[in-house]
Amino acid sequence: MNLFCRLAPLALVVAPCILPPEADAQEAAASKPNRIVNRVAATVNGRPITSSEVRARLTPYIRELMMLYPRQGPRFSAELIKAKKAVMQELIERELVLSEFETKGYQMPDSVIDEEISRRVLIQHNGDRDDLLDNLRKSGMTYSEFRESVRKETTVAAMRSSRYDRGIPPTPDEIRAEYNATKHEYRDISQDSIRYEKIFIPAMADDPNISPEQQYDLANELKARLDRKELSFADAAREYSRDMHAQDGGVWPSLKRCDLAVDFANIVFSVEPGKIVGPLLDPAGFTIVRVKSKKLAPAPSLSKPEIKEQVDDAVRRKQSEARYRQWVERLRDKAIIRTYI
């Protein structure tokens, strides 16, 4: 498969990464074009885990991996396998706990589910609810199915808290230490901003005889030359880049995180200033970026009751982690678990 084929919409790429070839063939024969069939991926004590749940969890990983590894290859495959295993284990563990407590009659208020969905939109989708809905569409999961999945996860968290977080309350020093180590997690990341230099190589060149593969090779060669300091970023941008800031040496003005595509933002905000990354797969081509500076939104004060409560919960979870893991393993030993993907 050439690189041009890899620029196809994500929904056409995600499913083969998750479903085995024989299942794909059966699905293609039994379903209409472009329809994603929601099969059972695993069962835990008879409780189903659907393929759409797995796809929905994997889609953000796959999108970033496709940007980082346009030609895919061994590294892409290894990272995808690792992500899939982690997702399956999380979903199996969720069902183990729910199966153990299904007779308790625990009900999660809708307001708690709404709050958790809003938190995920902020953290995982830069505050862009449309990006969440697009993710769900590509994974074949409806919003109601997603909401049910969130309900299960918040229920498990509450059940765990009621069973294992009743120990000695954390001390003020323990809460302060946890806050200092994790306060970046409580920021409003949609307010982060960044400045960077960018070189954009379109997949389709002006010359019809030049293929997307050749354009990608050009982007790769430019990245290697930049790393070896054989040419300056500004000169390379002026000569090769094809975007609105090429003649400015590729320098872009400060941009808010929420103004960037989610996958692109996740990558560039993880890079230290001065480092060059790429070529990243863009919907229209390949991007090389050098981060100039980042301005991160401030962490909320620990004096806020809701922040202190979250940090307190985090300390209690860590203190009870070993006992919780032992309990889950006992549940796993007693359970009937079947996987089909």
C-alpha positions as CSV (number, residue, x, y, z in Angstrom):
1,M,0.0,0.0,0.0
2,N,1.5,3.3,-1.0
3,L,1.5,6.5,1.1
4,F,-1.3,8.1,-0.8
5,C,-3.6,5.2,0.3
6,R,-2.6,5.8,3.9
7,L,-4.0,9.3,3.6
8,A,-7.5,7.8,3.5
9,P,-10.0,8.8,6.2
10,L,-9.2,7.4,9.7
11,A,-12.4,5.2,9.8
12,L,-11.0,3.2,6.9
13,V,-7.7,2.6,8.8
14,V,-8.8,2.0,12.3
15,A,-11.0,-1.1,11.9
16,P,-8.3,-3.3,10.3
17,C,-6.0,-2.4,13.2
18,I,-8.5,-3.8,15.7
19,L,-10.3,-6.7,14.0
20,P,-8.4,-9.8,12.7
21,P,-8.3,-10.3,8.9
22,E,-10.8,-13.2,8.9
23,A,-13.3,-11.1,10.9
24,D,-12.8,-8.2,8.5
25,A,-13.7,-10.5,5.6
26,Q,-16.8,-11.8,7.3
27,E,-17.8,-8.3,8.3
28,A,-17.3,-6.9,4.7
29,A,-19.5,-9.7,3.3
30,A,-22.3,-9.3,5.9
31,S,-22.5,-5.5,6.1
32,K,-23.1,-2.5,3.9
33,P,-20.2,-0.4,2.7
34,N,-18.9,2.1,5.3
35,R,-20.9,0.5,8.1
36,I,-19.0,-0.5,11.2
37,V,-20.5,-3.6,12.8
38,N,-20.4,-3.5,16.6
39,R,-19.3,-7.0,17.5
40,V,-18.5,-8.5,20.9
41,A,-14.8,-8.1,21.6
42,A,-14.7,-10.0,24.9
43,T,-17.0,-11.2,27.7
44,V,-16.4,-11.2,31.5
45,N,-18.7,-13.5,33.4
46,G,-21.1,-13.1,30.4
47,R,-20.9,-9.3,30.4
48,P,-20.0,-8.1,26.9
49,I,-17.3,-5.7,25.9
50,T,-18.1,-4.4,22.4
51,S,-15.7,-3.7,19.6
52,S,-17.0,-0.1,19.4
53,E,-15.8,0.4,23.0
54,V,-12.3,-0.9,22.1
55,R,-12.2,1.3,19.0
56,A,-13.4,4.4,20.8
57,R,-10.6,3.9,23.4
58,L,-8.0,3.2,20.7
59,T,-8.9,5.9,18.2
60,P,-7.0,8.8,19.9
61,Y,-3.9,6.6,20.1
62,I,-4.2,5.6,16.5
63,R,-4.6,9.2,15.3
64,E,-1.4,10.2,17.1
65,L,0.5,7.2,15.9
66,M,-0.5,7.8,12.3
67,M,0.8,11.4,12.6
68,L,4.1,10.2,14.1
69,Y,4.6,7.2,11.8
70,P,3.1,8.0,8.4
71,R,4.7,4.9,6.9
72,Q,3.5,2.9,9.9
73,G,6.0,0.0,10.0
74,P,7.3,-2.0,13.0
75,R,7.3,0.9,15.6
76,F,3.8,1.8,14.7
77,S,2.6,-1.8,15.0
78,A,4.4,-2.3,18.3
79,E,2.9,0.8,19.9
80,L,-0.5,-0.1,18.6
81,I,-0.4,-3.6,20.0
82,K,0.7,-2.2,23.4
83,A,-2.1,0.3,23.4
84,K,-4.7,-2.3,22.4
85,K,-3.5,-4.7,25.2
86,A,-3.8,-1.8,27.8
87,V,-7.3,-0.9,26.6
88,M,-8.5,-4.5,26.7
89,Q,-7.1,-4.9,30.3
90,E,-8.8,-1.7,31.4
91,L,-12.2,-2.8,30.0
92,I,-11.9,-6.3,31.4
93,E,-11.0,-4.9,34.8
94,R,-14.0,-2.6,34.6
95,E,-16.3,-5.5,34.0
96,L,-14.8,-7.6,36.7
97,V,-15.5,-4.9,39.3
98,L,-19.0,-4.2,37.9
99,S,-19.8,-8.0,37.9
100,E,-18.8,-8.2,41.6
101,F,-21.0,-5.3,42.6
102,E,-23.9,-5.6,40.2
103,T,-26.2,-6.7,43.0
104,K,-25.5,-3.7,45.1
105,G,-27.9,-1.4,43.3
106,Y,-25.5,1.5,43.1
107,Q,-26.8,4.4,41.0
108,M,-24.6,7.1,39.6
109,P,-26.3,10.6,39.4
110,D,-26.5,12.0,35.9
111,S,-24.7,15.2,37.1
112,V,-21.6,13.2,37.9
113,I,-21.6,11.6,34.5
114,D,-22.0,15.0,32.8
115,E,-19.1,16.4,34.8
116,E,-16.9,13.4,33.9
117,I,-17.8,13.8,30.2
118,S,-16.9,17.5,30.3
119,R,-13.6,16.7,32.0
120,R,-12.8,14.2,29.2
121,V,-13.7,16.7,26.5
122,L,-11.3,19.2,28.1
123,I,-8.4,16.9,28.7
124,Q,-8.6,14.5,25.7
125,H,-10.2,16.8,23.1
126,N,-8.9,20.3,23.9
127,G,-12.4,21.3,25.0
128,D,-13.7,20.5,21.5
129,R,-17.0,18.5,21.9
130,D,-17.2,18.1,18.1
131,D,-13.9,16.3,18.2
132,L,-15.3,13.8,20.7
133,L,-18.4,13.2,18.5
134,D,-16.1,12.8,15.5
135,N,-14.1,10.2,17.4
136,L,-17.2,8.3,18.3
137,R,-18.5,8.4,14.8
138,K,-15.2,6.9,13.5
139,S,-15.2,4.2,16.1
140,G,-18.8,3.2,15.4
141,M,-19.9,4.1,19.0
142,T,-23.1,6.2,19.6
143,Y,-23.1,9.0,22.1
144,S,-25.5,7.0,24.3
145,E,-23.1,4.0,24.2
146,F,-20.3,6.3,25.2
147,R,-22.3,7.8,28.0
148,E,-23.0,4.3,29.3
149,S,-19.3,3.5,29.1
150,V,-18.6,6.6,31.2
151,R,-21.3,5.6,33.7
152,K,-19.7,2.2,34.2
153,E,-16.2,3.8,34.7
154,T,-17.4,6.4,37.2
155,T,-19.4,3.7,39.0
156,V,-16.3,1.5,39.3
157,A,-14.3,4.4,40.6
158,A,-17.0,5.1,43.2
159,M,-17.2,1.4,44.2
160,R,-13.4,1.3,44.6
161,S,-13.5,4.4,46.7
162,S,-16.2,3.0,49.0
163,R,-14.2,-0.3,49.4
164,Y,-10.6,0.8,49.6
165,D,-10.3,4.5,50.4
166,R,-11.5,4.3,54.0
167,G,-8.0,4.2,55.5
168,I,-6.3,6.9,57.6
169,P,-7.0,10.3,56.0
170,P,-4.0,11.8,54.2
171,T,-2.0,14.3,56.2
172,P,-1.6,17.9,55.0
173,D,2.0,17.2,54.0
174,E,0.9,14.2,51.9
175,I,-1.8,16.3,50.2
176,R,0.7,19.1,49.5
177,A,3.3,16.6,48.1
178,E,0.7,15.0,45.8
179,Y,-0.5,18.4,44.6
180,N,3.0,19.6,43.8
181,A,3.7,16.4,41.8
182,T,0.4,16.4,39.8
183,K,-0.9,20.0,39.8
184,H,-0.4,20.3,36.0
185,E,-3.2,17.7,35.7
186,Y,-5.8,20.1,37.1
187,R,-5.0,22.9,34.7
188,D,-7.4,24.3,32.1
189,I,-5.3,23.1,29.2
190,S,-7.5,24.8,26.6
191,Q,-5.8,28.1,27.8
192,D,-2.3,26.8,27.0
193,S,-0.5,28.6,24.2
194,I,2.5,27.9,22.0
195,R,4.9,29.5,19.5
196,Y,6.6,27.3,16.8
197,E,8.3,27.3,13.4
198,K,6.7,25.0,10.8
199,I,7.5,23.6,7.4
200,F,4.6,22.1,5.5
201,I,5.2,19.8,2.5
202,P,2.0,19.1,0.7
203,A,1.2,15.4,-0.2
204,M,0.2,16.5,-3.7
205,A,3.0,18.5,-5.3
206,D,2.6,21.1,-8.0
207,D,4.2,18.6,-10.4
208,P,1.7,15.7,-11.1
209,N,4.7,13.4,-11.7
210,I,5.8,13.7,-8.0
211,S,4.0,11.2,-5.8
212,P,3.1,11.6,-2.1
213,E,5.8,9.0,-1.3
214,Q,8.4,11.3,-2.9
215,Q,7.0,14.3,-1.0
216,Y,7.3,12.3,2.3
217,D,10.9,11.4,1.3
218,L,11.6,15.1,0.8
219,A,10.2,15.9,4.2
220,N,12.3,13.2,5.8
221,E,15.4,14.5,4.1
222,L,14.7,18.0,5.3
223,K,14.3,16.8,8.8
224,A,17.6,14.9,8.7
225,R,19.4,18.0,7.3
226,L,17.9,20.2,9.9
227,D,19.0,17.8,12.6
228,R,22.6,17.8,11.2
229,K,22.4,21.7,11.1
230,E,23.2,21.6,7.3
231,L,20.6,24.4,6.8
232,S,18.6,26.8,8.9
233,F,15.0,26.2,9.7
234,A,14.1,29.6,8.2
235,D,15.9,29.0,4.9
236,A,14.3,25.6,4.6
237,A,10.8,27.0,5.3
238,R,11.3,29.8,2.7
239,E,12.4,27.3,0.0
240,Y,10.3,24.3,0.7
241,S,7.3,25.1,2.9
242,R,3.9,25.7,1.3
243,D,1.8,27.6,3.9
244,M,0.9,31.1,4.8
245,H,4.0,31.7,6.9
246,A,6.6,30.1,4.7
247,Q,8.1,33.5,3.6
248,D,8.3,34.5,7.3
249,G,10.8,31.7,7.8
250,G,8.1,29.4,9.0
251,V,7.5,31.4,12.2
252,W,3.9,31.2,13.4
253,P,2.3,33.6,15.9
254,S,1.4,32.5,19.4
255,L,-1.6,30.1,19.2
256,K,-4.0,28.8,21.8
257,R,-4.0,25.0,22.3
258,C,-7.7,25.0,21.5
259,D,-7.0,26.6,18.1
260,L,-4.9,23.5,17.0
261,A,-6.0,20.1,15.9
262,V,-6.2,17.8,18.9
263,D,-3.6,15.3,17.8
264,F,-1.2,17.9,16.6
265,A,-1.6,19.8,19.9
266,N,-0.9,16.7,21.9
267,I,2.3,16.1,20.1
268,V,3.8,19.6,20.0
269,F,2.9,20.4,23.6
270,S,4.8,17.3,24.7
271,V,8.0,18.6,23.0
272,E,10.6,20.7,24.7
273,P,11.4,24.1,23.1
274,G,14.2,23.9,20.5
275,K,13.4,20.3,19.6
276,I,12.4,19.5,16.0
277,V,9.7,16.8,15.4
278,G,8.3,15.3,12.2
279,P,7.5,14.8,9.6
280,L,4.0,14.5,11.0
281,L,1.2,13.2,8.8
282,D,-1.3,16.1,8.2
283,P,-4.6,15.6,6.4
284,A,-3.0,17.4,3.4
285,G,0.7,16.5,3.7
286,F,3.6,16.4,6.1
287,T,4.7,18.9,8.8
288,I,8.0,19.5,10.5
289,V,7.8,21.6,13.6
290,R,10.3,23.3,16.0
291,V,8.8,24.5,19.2
292,K,10.0,28.0,20.2
293,S,8.1,28.5,23.5
294,K,5.1,27.3,25.5
295,K,3.0,29.1,28.0
296,L,0.9,26.7,30.1
297,A,-2.2,27.7,32.0
298,P,-1.6,28.0,35.7
299,A,-2.6,25.2,38.0
300,P,-5.7,26.0,40.2
301,S,-4.9,26.7,43.9
302,L,-5.0,23.9,46.4
303,S,-7.1,26.2,48.5
304,K,-10.1,25.5,46.2
305,P,-12.3,22.9,47.9
306,E,-12.9,20.9,44.7
307,I,-9.1,20.7,44.0
308,K,-8.3,19.7,47.5
309,E,-10.9,17.0,47.4
310,Q,-9.5,15.6,44.1
311,V,-6.0,15.6,45.5
312,D,-7.2,13.9,48.7
313,D,-8.9,11.2,46.5
314,A,-5.7,10.7,44.5
315,V,-3.6,10.2,47.7
316,R,-6.1,7.7,49.0
317,R,-6.1,5.8,45.7
318,K,-2.4,5.5,45.8
319,Q,-2.4,4.3,49.4
320,S,-4.9,1.6,48.6
321,E,-3.5,0.6,45.2
322,A,-1.7,-2.6,46.3
323,R,-4.8,-3.9,48.2
324,Y,-7.0,-3.0,45.2
325,R,-4.7,-4.8,42.7
326,Q,-4.8,-7.9,44.9
327,W,-8.6,-7.8,45.0
328,V,-8.9,-7.4,41.2
329,E,-6.5,-10.4,40.7
330,R,-8.7,-12.5,42.9
331,L,-11.7,-11.5,40.9
332,R,-9.8,-12.3,37.7
333,D,-8.9,-15.8,39.0
334,K,-12.5,-16.6,39.7
335,A,-13.9,-15.0,36.5
336,I,-14.7,-16.5,33.1
337,I,-13.1,-14.3,30.6
338,R,-13.3,-14.8,26.8
339,T,-11.7,-12.6,24.2
340,Y,-12.6,-12.7,20.5
341,I,-10.2,-10.2,19.0
